[in-house]
Amino acid sequence: MTIPDHHLTQGERRVRSFHPHWKRLIVPFVALVLIAAATGAALYFIPGDWEYAFYARIAAGVIALILLMIWSFVPYLQWKNTGYVLTTHRFTISTGVLNKSTDEIPMAKVNTVSSDQTLAERLLGCGTLVVESAGDRGQIVLRDIPKIQDVRMDLFRLVEDASDGDVDDR
């Protein structure tokens, strides 16, 4: 989920496009494995000569599909449809699977950029990015940003360039 090139303004260029860190997919993946194992065990232990075995197997399959949708497929779609785009003029945050929500922060309005990482996030190379702007929302907290230090440095450099009027190295 990125900004198409025809939506960029004249002289604006894309610096970085990314999704949240892959660690958001750990729980959905574990859920997928556990649901598949539990469904396989349920199908195995349903007696074949039981009068309602066919219906029990269908019920186990339907329950497994519902649980997979809720705990694996929907979180994956949310992750896949969350996108961050950093350009020379703005920072865009897009979210939504069926409905789409887009927030744009002009570089000229960004006041402060900071990051925070726990030990586990440092090992994984991600963290929380806090962007304070002069807009209506004030402070935006973005969790699970991959390569957090690189993103923070790029964002800070672009903010400095916007405040100096030195966009695109001009």
C-alpha positions, 0 to 999 in steps of 0.5 A, spaced: 500 500 500 504 505 497 502 512 493 502 511 486 507 515 482 502 519 479 500 522 486 506 525 487 507 532 486 512 535 482 519 535 484 517 530 490 520 523 490 519 517 494 525 516 499 522 509 503 516 505 503 514 499 508 509 495 512 510 494 519 515 489 522 514 482 520 513 480 528 506 482 527 505 476 524 508 471 529 501 470 533 497 469 527 502 464 524 502 460 531 495 460 531 495 458 524 499 452 526 495 450 532 489 451 529 491 446 523 494 441 528 488 441 533 483 440 526 488 434 524 487 431 531 480 432 531 479 429 524 483 423 526 480 422 533 473 422 530 471 415 530 469 413 522 464 408 524 460 413 528 453 415 525 455 422 525 462 422 523 461 426 517 457 432 520 462 432 526 468 432 520 464 438 517 463 442 523 471 441 525 472 444 518 468 449 519 470 451 526 477 451 523 476 455 517 472 461 522 478 461 527 483 461 521 479 467 518 479 471 525 486 469 528 490 468 521 487 471 515 484 478 518 491 480 521 495 478 515 490 482 511 491 488 516 499 488 516 499 487 508 494 493 507 498 498 512 503 502 509 508 507 510 511 512 505 516 517 506 517 522 501 521 528 500 515 532 502 510 528 506 510 522 511 503 518 509 500 512 513 495 508 510 491 503 513 485 499 512 482 492 508 475 494 506 475 501 508 482 506 507 484 511 512 490 515 510 494 520 514 499 525 511 504 529 515 507 535 511 515 535 512 514 542 514 509 541 519 513 536 523 516 538 530 519 532 533 521 525 531 523 520 536 524 513 537 523 507 542 525 500 542 525 495 547 530 489 548 526 485 544 525 490 538 532 492 538 534 484 537 529 484 531 531 491 528 524 495 529 521 500 534 516 505 536 516 512 532 513 518 535 512 524 530 510 530 533 507 535 528 504 542 528 497 539 525 490 537 529 493 530 531 499 533 535 503 526 536 502 520 532 505 514 535 507 508 530 509 501 533 513 496 529 516 500 524 522 496 521 529 499 521 527 504 526 533 508 526 534 508 518 527 511 518 528 516 524 534 518 520 531 519 513 525 522 517 529 527 521 534 529 515 527 530 510 525 535 516 531 539 516 531 539 509 524 542 509 526 547 514 532 549 510 528 550 504 533 545 501 528 539 498 531 535 493 538 537 494 536 544 491 
